């Protein structure tokens, strides 16, 4: 947001002093300044987009990963055999956790935008 504010300040400055800029031939200087501000704004937006996409991808795959890791841990660490009762009970519980885990990225993204 601060990047956008800086760019908008530069644009408003140019619009406010258009005659002076034209008379003194400072168009290129101000164009470079606005372009630099826009580039910084786009870099910030790109970082936010990449981070949001990565978080969303991780959290959509979380229920599957939790199931696989839980079953693997149960069979390798506890040396217990998996049977249908245990698997379906665990999958039902994991399915109940699926919706809150899917909503988590949007909650985190909203919190990031609020900051």
C-alpha positions, 0 to 999 in steps of 0.5 A: 500500500505504501508503494501505491501511495508513493506512486500516486503522490508522484503522479499527482505531483506531475498533474499539479505542475504540468505546465512547469514540467513542460516548460522546463522539459522535465518530462523524462525525469518525472517519467523515470520517477513514476516508472521506478515507483511503479516497478517497486509497486509491481515487485511488492504485488508480485511478492504478495501474489507468490506468497499467497499462492504458495500458502494456498497450495500448501494448505490445500494439500495439507489434508492429504499430507496429514493423512499420509504422514499419520498413517505412515507414522502409525504403522512405522513408529507404533508397529500397528497394522492398519485395518479398515476401521482405523483408516475410515475413522481417521479419514473421517476425522481428517475430513472434519479438519479439511474445511478449517484448513482450507479457510486458513489461507484466506484468513491469513491473507486477510490479516496480511492485507490488514497490516 
